[in-house]
Amino acid sequence: MIPGMGMNPKQLKQMQRSMKQMGMDMKEVHGATEVIIKLKNKEIIIKNPKVNIMDFMGQKTYQITGKPKEKAIKSELVIPADDIELVVTQAGVTPEEAEKALKETKGDLAEAILRLS
């Protein structure tokens, strides 16, 4: 709900009064240049957004309008040194081989050891 969109000034004023009576307050945030929503495997980026904040009984709701672009996130698997050391001792391989096997198995210790044994 964007105040004023498609309304004549009289309707807008009535809507603002009604919102105020219900304890609702809506303000536009000026100067926002970008909004980023981060998800596990991607980001949604909205450049030059129009941002409104609606405050209703102490609960703030943000309304963002604009053209979104999605960007995939590539996450690098970090293998703990303890895991590499365990695979080295169990499989009798070099730390480099152990790390490579752990990355290939997405950190699964048992499978990495089985592959190298």
PDB file as gemmi writes it, atoms N, CA and C in Angstrom:
CRYST1    1.000    1.000    1.000  90.00  90.00  90.00 P 1                      
ATOM      1  N   MET A   1       0.860  -1.174   0.000  1.00  0.00           N  
ATOM      2  CA  MET A   1       0.000   0.000   0.000  1.00  0.00           C  
ATOM      3  C   MET A   1       0.893   1.220   0.000  1.00  0.00           C  
ATOM      4  N   ILE A   2       0.886   1.950  -1.075  1.00  0.00           N  
ATOM      5  CA  ILE A   2       1.662   3.172  -1.176  1.00  0.00           C  
ATOM      6  C   ILE A   2       0.694   4.338  -1.130  1.00  0.00           C  
ATOM      7  N   PRO A   3       0.802   5.182  -0.096  1.00  0.00           N  
ATOM      8  CA  PRO A   3      -0.119   6.310  -0.001  1.00  0.00           C  
ATOM      9  C   PRO A   3      -0.021   7.215  -1.216  1.00  0.00           C  
ATOM     10  N   GLY A   4      -1.173   7.569  -1.735  1.00  0.00           N  
ATOM     11  CA  GLY A   4      -1.231   8.534  -2.831  1.00  0.00           C  
ATOM     12  C   GLY A   4      -1.235   7.938  -4.206  1.00  0.00           C  
ATOM     13  N   MET A   5      -0.947   6.659  -4.325  1.00  0.00           N  
ATOM     14  CA  MET A   5      -0.868   6.047  -5.637  1.00  0.00           C  
ATOM     15  C   MET A   5      -2.274   5.843  -6.208  1.00  0.00           C  
ATOM     16  N   GLY A   6      -2.602   6.571  -7.234  1.00  0.00           N  
ATOM     17  CA  GLY A   6      -3.896   6.432  -7.893  1.00  0.00           C  
ATOM     18  C   GLY A   6      -5.049   7.045  -7.120  1.00  0.00           C  
ATOM     19  N   MET A   7      -4.782   7.944  -6.192  1.00  0.00           N  
ATOM     20  CA  MET A   7      -5.845   8.568  -5.400  1.00  0.00           C  
ATOM     21  C   MET A   7      -5.845  10.076  -5.626  1.00  0.00           C  
ATOM     22  N   ASN A   8      -7.035  10.639  -5.528  1.00  0.00           N  
ATOM     23  CA  ASN A   8      -7.080  12.095  -5.586  1.00  0.00           C  
ATOM     24  C   ASN A   8      -6.704  12.620  -4.199  1.00  0.00           C  
ATOM     25  N   PRO A   9      -6.345  13.899  -4.079  1.00  0.00           N  
ATOM     26  CA  PRO A   9      -5.889  14.443  -2.794  1.00  0.00           C  
ATOM     27  C   PRO A   9      -6.881  14.258  -1.647  1.00  0.00           C  
ATOM     28  N   LYS A  10      -8.188  14.322  -1.936  1.00  0.00           N  
ATOM     29  CA  LYS A  10      -9.185  14.163  -0.886  1.00  0.00           C  
ATOM     30  C   LYS A  10      -9.161  12.734  -0.341  1.00  0.00           C  
ATOM     31  N   GLN A  11      -9.095  11.751  -1.231  1.00  0.00           N  
ATOM     32  CA  GLN A  11      -9.042  10.348  -0.817  1.00  0.00           C  
ATOM     33  C   GLN A  11      -7.759  10.075  -0.020  1.00  0.00           C  
ATOM     34  N   LEU A  12      -6.671  10.673  -0.466  1.00  0.00           N  
ATOM     35  CA  LEU A  12      -5.396  10.495   0.217  1.00  0.00           C  
ATOM     36  C   LEU A  12      -5.468  11.027   1.641  1.00  0.00           C  
ATOM     37  N   LYS A  13      -6.035  12.210   1.803  1.00  0.00           N  
ATOM     38  CA  LYS A  13      -6.161  12.816   3.129  1.00  0.00           C  
ATOM     39  C   LYS A  13      -7.032  11.941   4.039  1.00  0.00           C  
ATOM     40  N   GLN A  14      -8.139  11.407   3.491  1.00  0.00           N  
ATOM     41  CA  GLN A  14      -9.021  10.531   4.268  1.00  0.00           C  
ATOM     42  C   GLN A  14      -8.284   9.259   4.696  1.00  0.00           C  
ATOM     43  N   MET A  15      -7.502   8.708   3.781  1.00  0.00           N  
ATOM     44  CA  MET A  15      -6.761   7.494   4.098  1.00  0.00           C  
ATOM     45  C   MET A  15      -5.731   7.784   5.193  1.00  0.00           C  
ATOM     46  N   GLN A  16      -5.045   8.900   5.108  1.00  0.00           N  
ATOM     47  CA  GLN A  16      -4.054   9.255   6.123  1.00  0.00           C  
ATOM     48  C   GLN A  16      -4.709   9.431   7.493  1.00  0.00           C  
ATOM     49  N   ARG A  17      -5.874  10.073   7.516  1.00  0.00           N  
ATOM     50  CA  ARG A  17      -6.607  10.246   8.778  1.00  0.00           C  
ATOM     51  C   ARG A  17      -7.015   8.893   9.354  1.00  0.00           C  
ATOM     52  N   SER A  18      -7.526   8.025   8.504  1.00  0.00           N  
ATOM     53  CA  SER A  18      -7.940   6.688   8.948  1.00  0.00           C  
ATOM     54  C   SER A  18      -6.754   5.907   9.511  1.00  0.00           C  
ATOM     55  N   MET A  19      -5.617   5.976   8.833  1.00  0.00           N  
ATOM     56  CA  MET A  19      -4.426   5.282   9.299  1.00  0.00           C  
ATOM     57  C   MET A  19      -3.992   5.818  10.665  1.00  0.00           C  
ATOM     58  N   LYS A  20      -4.038   7.121  10.828  1.00  0.00           N  
ATOM     59  CA  LYS A  20      -3.634   7.734  12.089  1.00  0.00           C  
ATOM     60  C   LYS A  20      -4.570   7.310  13.218  1.00  0.00           C  
ATOM     61  N   GLN A  21      -5.891   7.242  12.940  1.00  0.00           N  
ATOM     62  CA  GLN A  21      -6.858   6.817  13.948  1.00  0.00           C  
ATOM     63  C   GLN A  21      -6.609   5.376  14.394  1.00  0.00           C  
ATOM     64  N   MET A  22      -6.151   4.548  13.482  1.00  0.00           N  
ATOM     65  CA  MET A  22      -5.873   3.143  13.812  1.00  0.00           C  
ATOM     66  C   MET A  22      -4.495   2.975  14.450  1.00  0.00           C  
ATOM     67  N   GLY A  23      -3.771   4.045  14.601  1.00  0.00           N  
ATOM     68  CA  GLY A  23      -2.440   3.967  15.199  1.00  0.00           C  
ATOM     69  C   GLY A  23      -1.363   3.603  14.207  1.00  0.00           C  
ATOM     70  N   MET A  24      -1.626   3.806  12.932  1.00  0.00           N  
ATOM     71  CA  MET A  24      -0.661   3.488  11.891  1.00  0.00           C  
ATOM     72  C   MET A  24       0.039   4.763  11.433  1.00  0.00           C  
ATOM     73  N   ASP A  25       1.345   4.643  11.217  1.00  0.00           N  
ATOM     74  CA  ASP A  25       2.111   5.766  10.724  1.00  0.00           C  
ATOM     75  C   ASP A  25       2.995   5.260   9.592  1.00  0.00           C  
ATOM     76  N   MET A  26       2.973   5.944   8.452  1.00  0.00           N  
ATOM     77  CA  MET A  26       3.783   5.522   7.321  1.00  0.00           C  
ATOM     78  C   MET A  26       4.666   6.677   6.884  1.00  0.00           C  
ATOM     79  N   LYS A  27       5.961   6.380   6.773  1.00  0.00           N  
ATOM     80  CA  LYS A  27       6.924   7.391   6.360  1.00  0.00           C  
ATOM     81  C   LYS A  27       7.800   6.835   5.256  1.00  0.00           C  
ATOM     82  N   GLU A  28       8.197   7.708   4.352  1.00  0.00           N  
ATOM     83  CA  GLU A  28       9.106   7.316   3.286  1.00  0.00           C  
ATOM     84  C   GLU A  28      10.538   7.529   3.757  1.00  0.00           C  
ATOM     85  N   VAL A  29      11.401   6.568   3.436  1.00  0.00           N  
ATOM     86  CA  VAL A  29      12.820   6.684   3.760  1.00  0.00           C  
ATOM     87  C   VAL A  29      13.495   7.310   2.546  1.00  0.00           C  
ATOM     88  N   HIS A  30      14.100   8.468   2.750  1.00  0.00           N  
ATOM     89  CA  HIS A  30      14.766   9.170   1.649  1.00  0.00           C  
ATOM     90  C   HIS A  30      16.252   8.817   1.624  1.00  0.00           C  
ATOM     91  N   GLY A  31      16.809   8.735   0.442  1.00  0.00           N  
ATOM     92  CA  GLY A  31      18.246   8.522   0.301  1.00  0.00           C  
ATOM     93  C   GLY A  31      18.692   7.078   0.194  1.00  0.00           C  
ATOM     94  N   ALA A  32      17.776   6.137   0.184  1.00  0.00           N  
ATOM     95  CA  ALA A  32      18.168   4.729   0.043  1.00  0.00           C  
ATOM     96  C   ALA A  32      18.673   4.506  -1.377  1.00  0.00           C  
ATOM     97  N   THR A  33      19.862   3.930  -1.511  1.00  0.00           N  
ATOM     98  CA  THR A  33      20.429   3.696  -2.833  1.00  0.00           C  
ATOM     99  C   THR A  33      20.387   2.227  -3.231  1.00  0.00           C  
ATOM    100  N   GLU A  34      20.292   1.334  -2.218  1.00  0.00           N  
ATOM    101  CA  GLU A  34      20.305  -0.088  -2.524  1.00  0.00           C  
ATOM    102  C   GLU A  34      19.754  -0.864  -1.333  1.00  0.00           C  
ATOM    103  N   VAL A  35      18.989  -1.908  -1.629  1.00  0.00           N  
ATOM    104  CA  VAL A  35      18.505  -2.827  -0.596  1.00  0.00           C  
ATOM    105  C   VAL A  35      18.969  -4.218  -1.002  1.00  0.00           C  
ATOM    106  N   ILE A  36      19.585  -4.935  -0.046  1.00  0.00           N  
ATOM    107  CA  ILE A  36      20.070  -6.289  -0.315  1.00  0.00           C  
ATOM    108  C   ILE A  36      19.388  -7.250   0.651  1.00  0.00           C  
ATOM    109  N   ILE A  37      18.758  -8.267   0.087  1.00  0.00           N  
ATOM    110  CA  ILE A  37      18.144  -9.325   0.884  1.00  0.00           C  
ATOM    111  C   ILE A  37      19.015 -10.561   0.684  1.00  0.00           C  
ATOM    112  N   LYS A  38      19.626 -11.039   1.777  1.00  0.00           N  
ATOM    113  CA  LYS A  38      20.551 -12.164   1.692  1.00  0.00           C  
ATOM    114  C   LYS A  38      19.843 -13.451   2.072  1.00  0.00           C  
ATOM    115  N   LEU A  39      19.915 -14.423   1.179  1.00  0.00           N  
ATOM    116  CA  LEU A  39      19.384 -15.764   1.405  1.00  0.00           C  
ATOM    117  C   LEU A  39      20.568 -16.730   1.441  1.00  0.00           C  
ATOM    118  N   LYS A  40      20.325 -17.994   1.722  1.00  0.00           N  
ATOM    119  CA  LYS A  40      21.421 -18.957   1.819  1.00  0.00           C  
ATOM    120  C   LYS A  40      22.230 -19.064   0.529  1.00  0.00           C  
ATOM    121  N   ASN A  41      21.540 -19.134  -0.607  1.00  0.00           N  
ATOM    122  CA  ASN A  41      22.249 -19.390  -1.854  1.00  0.00           C  
ATOM    123  C   ASN A  41      22.180 -18.247  -2.866  1.00  0.00           C  
ATOM    124  N   LYS A  42      21.554 -17.128  -2.481  1.00  0.00           N  
ATOM    125  CA  LYS A  42      21.489 -15.995  -3.413  1.00  0.00           C  
ATOM    126  C   LYS A  42      21.211 -14.703  -2.665  1.00  0.00           C  
ATOM    127  N   GLU A  43      21.406 -13.607  -3.376  1.00  0.00           N  
ATOM    128  CA  GLU A  43      21.073 -12.278  -2.862  1.00  0.00           C  
ATOM    129  C   GLU A  43      20.081 -11.645  -3.821  1.00  0.00           C  
ATOM    130  N   ILE A  44      19.133 -10.899  -3.276  1.00  0.00           N  
ATOM    131  CA  ILE A  44      18.211 -10.119  -4.088  1.00  0.00           C  
ATOM    132  C   ILE A  44      18.618  -8.671  -3.880  1.00  0.00           C  
ATOM    133  N   ILE A  45      19.023  -8.024  -4.963  1.00  0.00           N  
ATOM    134  CA  ILE A  45      19.525  -6.656  -4.892  1.00  0.00           C  
ATOM    135  C   ILE A  45      18.549  -5.732  -5.597  1.00  0.00           C  
ATOM    136  N   ILE A  46      18.134  -4.680  -4.897  1.00  0.00           N  
ATOM    137  CA  ILE A  46      17.220  -3.694  -5.469  1.00  0.00           C  
ATOM    138  C   ILE A  46      17.939  -2.354  -5.459  1.00  0.00           C  
ATOM    139  N   LYS A  47      18.285  -1.858  -6.645  1.00  0.00           N  
ATOM    140  CA  LYS A  47      18.979  -0.570  -6.782  1.00  0.00           C  
ATOM    141  C   LYS A  47      17.945   0.545  -6.863  1.00  0.00           C  
ATOM    142  N   ASN A  48      18.285   1.687  -6.303  1.00  0.00           N  
ATOM    143  CA  ASN A  48      17.415   2.874  -6.286  1.00  0.00           C  
ATOM    144  C   ASN A  48      15.983   2.540  -5.855  1.00  0.00           C  
ATOM    145  N   PRO A  49      15.826   1.929  -4.685  1.00  0.00           N  
ATOM    146  CA  PRO A  49      14.493   1.517  -4.240  1.00  0.00           C  
ATOM    147  C   PRO A  49      13.704   2.678  -3.644  1.00  0.00           C  
ATOM    148  N   LYS A  50      12.407   2.500  -3.617  1.00  0.00           N  
ATOM    149  CA  LYS A  50      11.548   3.402  -2.859  1.00  0.00           C  
ATOM    150  C   LYS A  50      11.183   2.610  -1.607  1.00  0.00           C  
ATOM    151  N   VAL A  51      11.523   3.170  -0.445  1.00  0.00           N  
ATOM    152  CA  VAL A  51      11.339   2.460   0.815  1.00  0.00           C  
ATOM    153  C   VAL A  51      10.382   3.233   1.707  1.00  0.00           C  
ATOM    154  N   ASN A  52       9.378   2.538   2.211  1.00  0.00           N  
ATOM    155  CA  ASN A  52       8.430   3.107   3.171  1.00  0.00           C  
ATOM    156  C   ASN A  52       8.489   2.271   4.442  1.00  0.00           C  
ATOM    157  N   ILE A  53       8.328   2.955   5.580  1.00  0.00           N  
ATOM    158  CA  ILE A  53       8.252   2.258   6.859  1.00  0.00           C  
ATOM    159  C   ILE A  53       6.866   2.509   7.435  1.00  0.00           C  
ATOM    160  N   MET A  54       6.164   1.422   7.739  1.00  0.00           N  
ATOM    161  CA  MET A  54       4.856   1.538   8.364  1.00  0.00           C  
ATOM    162  C   MET A  54       4.991   1.069   9.806  1.00  0.00           C  
ATOM    163  N   ASP A  55       4.612   1.936  10.731  1.00  0.00           N  
ATOM    164  CA  ASP A  55       4.661   1.621  12.153  1.00  0.00           C  
ATOM    165  C   ASP A  55       3.226   1.413  12.625  1.00  0.00           C  
ATOM    166  N   PHE A  56       2.921   0.186  13.047  1.00  0.00           N  
ATOM    167  CA  PHE A  56       1.586  -0.138  13.527  1.00  0.00           C  
ATOM    168  C   PHE A  56       1.718  -0.789  14.882  1.00  0.00           C  
ATOM    169  N   MET A  57       1.327  -0.071  15.910  1.00  0.00           N  
ATOM    170  CA  MET A  57       1.361  -0.551  17.297  1.00  0.00           C  
ATOM    171  C   MET A  57       2.769  -1.010  17.698  1.00  0.00           C  
ATOM    172  N   GLY A  58       3.774  -0.247  17.304  1.00  0.00           N  
ATOM    173  CA  GLY A  58       5.148  -0.551  17.676  1.00  0.00           C  
ATOM    174  C   GLY A  58       5.843  -1.551  16.776  1.00  0.00           C  
ATOM    175  N   GLN A  59       5.124  -2.154  15.862  1.00  0.00           N  
ATOM    176  CA  GLN A  59       5.709  -3.115  14.918  1.00  0.00           C  
ATOM    177  C   GLN A  59       6.008  -2.400  13.613  1.00  0.00           C  
ATOM    178  N   LYS A  60       7.278  -2.420  13.188  1.00  0.00           N  
ATOM    179  CA  LYS A  60       7.656  -1.743  11.949  1.00  0.00           C  
ATOM    180  C   LYS A  60       7.676  -2.728  10.785  1.00  0.00           C  
ATOM    181  N   THR A  61       7.073  -2.292   9.682  1.00  0.00           N  
ATOM    182  CA  THR A  61       7.055  -3.070   8.456  1.00  0.00           C  
ATOM    183  C   THR A  61       7.681  -2.224   7.367  1.00  0.00           C  
ATOM    184  N   TYR A  62       8.606  -2.830   6.631  1.00  0.00           N  
ATOM    185  CA  TYR A  62       9.284  -2.113   5.554  1.00  0.00           C  
ATOM    186  C   TYR A  62       8.687  -2.542   4.220  1.00  0.00           C  
ATOM    187  N   GLN A  63       8.381  -1.554   3.396  1.00  0.00           N  
ATOM    188  CA  GLN A  63       7.856  -1.822   2.059  1.00  0.00           C  
ATOM    189  C   GLN A  63       8.896  -1.306   1.079  1.00  0.00           C  
ATOM    190  N   ILE A  64       9.343  -2.189   0.197  1.00  0.00           N  
ATOM    191  CA  ILE A  64      10.398  -1.847  -0.752  1.00  0.00           C  
ATOM    192  C   ILE A  64       9.869  -2.084  -2.157  1.00  0.00           C  
ATOM    193  N   THR A  65       9.973  -1.062  -3.002  1.00  0.00           N  
ATOM    194  CA  THR A  65       9.573  -1.220  -4.392  1.00  0.00           C  
ATOM    195  C   THR A  65      10.750  -0.848  -5.281  1.00  0.00           C  
ATOM    196  N   GLY A  66      10.874  -1.551  -6.375  1.00  0.00           N  
ATOM    197  CA  GLY A  66      11.956  -1.324  -7.326  1.00  0.00           C  
ATOM    198  C   GLY A  66      12.162  -2.563  -8.159  1.00  0.00           C  
ATOM    199  N   LYS A  67      13.163  -2.513  -9.016  1.00  0.00           N  
ATOM    200  CA  LYS A  67      13.456  -3.652  -9.888  1.00  0.00           C  
ATOM    201  C   LYS A  67      14.512  -4.537  -9.233  1.00  0.00           C  
ATOM    202  N   PRO A  68      14.126  -5.767  -8.882  1.00  0.00           N  
ATOM    203  CA  PRO A  68      15.089  -6.663  -8.226  1.00  0.00           C  
ATOM    204  C   PRO A  68      15.979  -7.397  -9.230  1.00  0.00           C  
ATOM    205  N   LYS A  69      17.202  -7.692  -8.795  1.00  0.00           N  
ATOM    206  CA  LYS A  69      18.125  -8.540  -9.546  1.00  0.00           C  
ATOM    207  C   LYS A  69      18.614  -9.602  -8.585  1.00  0.00           C  
ATOM    208  N   GLU A  70      18.674 -10.842  -9.062  1.00  0.00           N  
ATOM    209  CA  GLU A  70      19.142 -11.936  -8.217  1.00  0.00           C  
ATOM    210  C   GLU A  70      20.596 -12.248  -8.555  1.00  0.00           C  
ATOM    211  N   LYS A  71      21.356 -12.567  -7.507  1.00  0.00           N  
ATOM    212  CA  LYS A  71      22.768 -12.885  -7.678  1.00  0.00           C  
ATOM    213  C   LYS A  71      23.062 -14.134  -6.859  1.00  0.00           C  
ATOM    214  N   ALA A  72      23.580 -15.159  -7.513  1.00  0.00           N  
ATOM    215  CA  ALA A  72      23.915 -16.408  -6.820  1.00  0.00           C  
ATOM    216  C   ALA A  72      25.139 -16.193  -5.939  1.00  0.00           C  
ATOM    217  N   ILE A  73      25.148 -16.865  -4.791  1.00  0.00           N  
ATOM    218  CA  ILE A  73      26.280 -16.771  -3.872  1.00  0.00           C  
ATOM    219  C   ILE A  73      27.049 -18.081  -3.955  1.00  0.00           C  
ATOM    220  N   LYS A  74      28.326 -17.961  -4.240  1.00  0.00           N  
ATOM    221  CA  LYS A  74      29.191 -19.148  -4.242  1.00  0.00           C  
ATOM    222  C   LYS A  74      29.878 -19.208  -2.896  1.00  0.00           C  
ATOM    223  N   SER A  75      29.612 -20.267  -2.176  1.00  0.00           N  
ATOM    224  CA  SER A  75      30.231 -20.384  -0.855  1.00  0.00           C  
ATOM    225  C   SER A  75      31.384 -21.375  -0.916  1.00  0.00           C  
ATOM    226  N   GLU A  76      32.489 -20.975  -0.362  1.00  0.00           N  
ATOM    227  CA  GLU A  76      33.681 -21.816  -0.293  1.00  0.00           C  
ATOM    228  C   GLU A  76      33.595 -22.664   0.966  1.00  0.00           C  
ATOM    229  N   LEU A  77      33.715 -23.967   0.808  1.00  0.00           N  
ATOM    230  CA  LEU A  77      33.674 -24.883   1.943  1.00  0.00           C  
ATOM    231  C   LEU A  77      34.971 -24.759   2.731  1.00  0.00           C  
ATOM    232  N   VAL A  78      34.865 -24.432   4.010  1.00  0.00           N  
ATOM    233  CA  VAL A  78      36.033 -24.313   4.878  1.00  0.00           C  
ATOM    234  C   VAL A  78      36.183 -25.614   5.653  1.00  0.00           C  
ATOM    235  N   ILE A  79      37.313 -26.251   5.458  1.00  0.00           N  
ATOM    236  CA  ILE A  79      37.582 -27.526   6.111  1.00  0.00           C  
ATOM    237  C   ILE A  79      38.448 -27.255   7.345  1.00  0.00           C  
ATOM    238  N   PRO A  80      37.978 -27.624   8.535  1.00  0.00           N  
ATOM    239  CA  PRO A  80      38.777 -27.414   9.749  1.00  0.00           C  
ATOM    240  C   PRO A  80      40.079 -28.227   9.721  1.00  0.00           C  
ATOM    241  N   ALA A  81      41.129 -27.672  10.298  1.00  0.00           N  
ATOM    242  CA  ALA A  81      42.438 -28.331  10.331  1.00  0.00           C  
ATOM    243  C   ALA A  81      42.364 -29.680  11.053  1.00  0.00           C  
ATOM    244  N   ASP A  82      41.515 -29.772  12.081  1.00  0.00           N  
ATOM    245  CA  ASP A  82      41.360 -31.041  12.811  1.00  0.00           C  
ATOM    246  C   ASP A  82      40.832 -32.144  11.906  1.00  0.00           C  
ATOM    247  N   ASP A  83      39.911 -31.783  11.005  1.00  0.00           N  
ATOM    248  CA  ASP A  83      39.357 -32.777  10.074  1.00  0.00           C  
ATOM    249  C   ASP A  83      40.429 -33.252   9.104  1.00  0.00           C  
ATOM    250  N   ILE A  84      41.233 -32.322   8.610  1.00  0.00           N  
ATOM    251  CA  ILE A  84      42.311 -32.691   7.681  1.00  0.00           C  
ATOM    252  C   ILE A  84      43.297 -33.624   8.383  1.00  0.00           C  
ATOM    253  N   GLU A  85      43.662 -33.288   9.615  1.00  0.00           N  
ATOM    254  CA  GLU A  85      44.606 -34.096  10.391  1.00  0.00           C  
ATOM    255  C   GLU A  85      44.061 -35.506  10.636  1.00  0.00           C  
ATOM    256  N   LEU A  86      42.781 -35.609  10.933  1.00  0.00           N  
ATOM    257  CA  LEU A  86      42.161 -36.909  11.167  1.00  0.00           C  
ATOM    258  C   LEU A  86      42.215 -37.774   9.905  1.00  0.00           C  
ATOM    259  N   VAL A  87      41.893 -37.185   8.746  1.00  0.00           N  
ATOM    260  CA  VAL A  87      41.921 -37.936   7.485  1.00  0.00           C  
ATOM    261  C   VAL A  87      43.353 -38.340   7.154  1.00  0.00           C  
ATOM    262  N   VAL A  88      44.327 -37.454   7.410  1.00  0.00           N  
ATOM    263  CA  VAL A  88      45.737 -37.766   7.159  1.00  0.00           C  
ATOM    264  C   VAL A  88      46.157 -38.991   7.961  1.00  0.00           C  
ATOM    265  N   THR A  89      45.826 -39.016   9.255  1.00  0.00           N  
ATOM    266  CA  THR A  89      46.239 -40.139  10.106  1.00  0.00           C  
ATOM    267  C   THR A  89      45.465 -41.424   9.792  1.00  0.00           C  
ATOM    268  N   GLN A  90      44.201 -41.304   9.488  1.00  0.00           N  
ATOM    269  CA  GLN A  90      43.384 -42.498   9.225  1.00  0.00           C  
ATOM    270  C   GLN A  90      43.670 -43.112   7.852  1.00  0.00           C  
ATOM    271  N   ALA A  91      43.901 -42.269   6.841  1.00  0.00           N  
ATOM    272  CA  ALA A  91      44.078 -42.779   5.479  1.00  0.00           C  
ATOM    273  C   ALA A  91      45.544 -42.854   5.061  1.00  0.00           C  
ATOM    274  N   GLY A  92      46.433 -42.248   5.849  1.00  0.00           N  
ATOM    275  CA  GLY A  92      47.857 -42.300   5.525  1.00  0.00           C  
ATOM    276  C   GLY A  92      48.199 -41.525   4.263  1.00  0.00           C  
ATOM    277  N   VAL A  93      47.629 -40.341   4.123  1.00  0.00           N  
ATOM    278  CA  VAL A  93      47.874 -39.511   2.937  1.00  0.00           C  
ATOM    279  C   VAL A  93      48.440 -38.160   3.362  1.00  0.00           C  
ATOM    280  N   THR A  94      48.785 -37.342   2.363  1.00  0.00           N  
ATOM    281  CA  THR A  94      49.301 -36.002   2.658  1.00  0.00           C  
ATOM    282  C   THR A  94      48.142 -35.070   3.036  1.00  0.00           C  
ATOM    283  N   PRO A  95      48.443 -33.975   3.724  1.00  0.00           N  
ATOM    284  CA  PRO A  95      47.387 -33.015   4.062  1.00  0.00           C  
ATOM    285  C   PRO A  95      46.660 -32.455   2.833  1.00  0.00           C  
ATOM    286  N   GLU A  96      47.403 -32.286   1.735  1.00  0.00           N  
ATOM    287  CA  GLU A  96      46.786 -31.771   0.500  1.00  0.00           C  
ATOM    288  C   GLU A  96      45.773 -32.762  -0.061  1.00  0.00           C  
ATOM    289  N   GLU A  97      46.136 -34.036  -0.057  1.00  0.00           N  
ATOM    290  CA  GLU A  97      45.220 -35.078  -0.548  1.00  0.00           C  
ATOM    291  C   GLU A  97      43.990 -35.172   0.353  1.00  0.00           C  
ATOM    292  N   ALA A  98      44.218 -35.069   1.654  1.00  0.00           N  
ATOM    293  CA  ALA A  98      43.109 -35.139   2.610  1.00  0.00           C  
ATOM    294  C   ALA A  98      42.147 -33.978   2.408  1.00  0.00           C  
ATOM    295  N   GLU A  99      42.703 -32.775   2.239  1.00  0.00           N  
ATOM    296  CA  GLU A  99      41.849 -31.594   2.036  1.00  0.00           C  
ATOM    297  C   GLU A  99      41.062 -31.704   0.737  1.00  0.00           C  
ATOM    298  N   LYS A 100      41.708 -32.185  -0.318  1.00  0.00           N  
ATOM    299  CA  LYS A 100      41.024 -32.341  -1.603  1.00  0.00           C  
ATOM    300  C   LYS A 100      39.861 -33.337  -1.474  1.00  0.00           C  
ATOM    301  N   ALA A 101      40.101 -34.450  -0.803  1.00  0.00           N  
ATOM    302  CA  ALA A 101      39.055 -35.457  -0.620  1.00  0.00           C  
ATOM    303  C   ALA A 101      37.904 -34.907   0.224  1.00  0.00           C  
ATOM    304  N   LEU A 102      38.230 -34.140   1.262  1.00  0.00           N  
ATOM    305  CA  LEU A 102      37.181 -33.547   2.102  1.00  0.00           C  
ATOM    306  C   LEU A 102      36.338 -32.546   1.316  1.00  0.00           C  
ATOM    307  N   LYS A 103      36.969 -31.785   0.440  1.00  0.00           N  
ATOM    308  CA  LYS A 103      36.211 -30.829  -0.379  1.00  0.00           C  
ATOM    309  C   LYS A 103      35.314 -31.573  -1.369  1.00  0.00           C  
ATOM    310  N   GLU A 104      35.830 -32.645  -1.945  1.00  0.00           N  
ATOM    311  CA  GLU A 104      35.043 -33.430  -2.898  1.00  0.00           C  
ATOM    312  C   GLU A 104      33.837 -34.087  -2.230  1.00  0.00           C  
ATOM    313  N   THR A 105      33.983 -34.439  -0.958  1.00  0.00           N  
ATOM    314  CA  THR A 105      32.889 -35.091  -0.223  1.00  0.00           C  
ATOM    315  C   THR A 105      32.096 -34.093   0.627  1.00  0.00           C  
ATOM    316  N   LYS A 106      32.339 -32.818   0.393  1.00  0.00           N  
ATOM    317  CA  LYS A 106      31.635 -31.731   1.104  1.00  0.00           C  
ATOM    318  C   LYS A 106      31.789 -31.856   2.625  1.00  0.00           C  
ATOM    319  N   GLY A 107      33.007 -32.229   3.058  1.00  0.00           N  
ATOM    320  CA  GLY A 107      33.310 -32.279   4.476  1.00  0.00           C  
ATOM    321  C   GLY A 107      32.955 -33.577   5.174  1.00  0.00           C  
ATOM    322  N   ASP A 108      32.494 -34.579   4.438  1.00  0.00           N  
ATOM    323  CA  ASP A 108      32.122 -35.867   5.041  1.00  0.00           C  
ATOM    324  C   ASP A 108      33.397 -36.651   5.358  1.00  0.00           C  
ATOM    325  N   LEU A 109      33.730 -36.746   6.645  1.00  0.00           N  
ATOM    326  CA  LEU A 109      34.969 -37.394   7.082  1.00  0.00           C  
ATOM    327  C   LEU A 109      35.041 -38.868   6.672  1.00  0.00           C  
ATOM    328  N   ALA A 110      33.988 -39.608   6.981  1.00  0.00           N  
ATOM    329  CA  ALA A 110      33.979 -41.047   6.696  1.00  0.00           C  
ATOM    330  C   ALA A 110      34.140 -41.333   5.217  1.00  0.00           C  
ATOM    331  N   GLU A 111      33.423 -40.604   4.392  1.00  0.00           N  
ATOM    332  CA  GLU A 111      33.528 -40.856   2.947  1.00  0.00           C  
ATOM    333  C   GLU A 111      34.902 -40.470   2.414  1.00  0.00           C  
ATOM    334  N   ALA A 112      35.466 -39.386   2.923  1.00  0.00           N  
ATOM    335  CA  ALA A 112      36.799 -38.969   2.484  1.00  0.00           C  
ATOM    336  C   ALA A 112      37.825 -40.032   2.827  1.00  0.00           C  
ATOM    337  N   ILE A 113      37.744 -40.593   4.044  1.00  0.00           N  
ATOM    338  CA  ILE A 113      38.681 -41.642   4.456  1.00  0.00           C  
ATOM    339  C   ILE A 113      38.501 -42.896   3.604  1.00  0.00           C  
ATOM    340  N   LEU A 114      37.243 -43.264   3.326  1.00  0.00           N  
ATOM    341  CA  LEU A 114      36.984 -44.450   2.496  1.00  0.00           C  
ATOM    342  C   LEU A 114      37.528 -44.262   1.081  1.00  0.00           C  
ATOM    343  N   ARG A 115      37.363 -43.078   0.520  1.00  0.00           N  
ATOM    344  CA  ARG A 115      37.873 -42.815  -0.847  1.00  0.00           C  
ATOM    345  C   ARG A 115      39.384 -42.926  -0.913  1.00  0.00           C  
ATOM    346  N   LEU A 116      40.060 -42.518   0.140  1.00  0.00           N  
ATOM    347  CA  LEU A 116      41.515 -42.506   0.133  1.00  0.00           C  
ATOM    348  C   LEU A 116      42.140 -43.804   0.592  1.00  0.00           C  
ATOM    349  N   SER A 117      41.353 -44.697   1.179  1.00  0.00           N  
ATOM    350  CA  SER A 117      41.901 -45.963   1.687  1.00  0.00           C  
ATOM    351  C   SER A 117      41.938 -47.017   0.616  1.00  0.00           C  
TER     352      SER A 117                                                      
END                                                                             
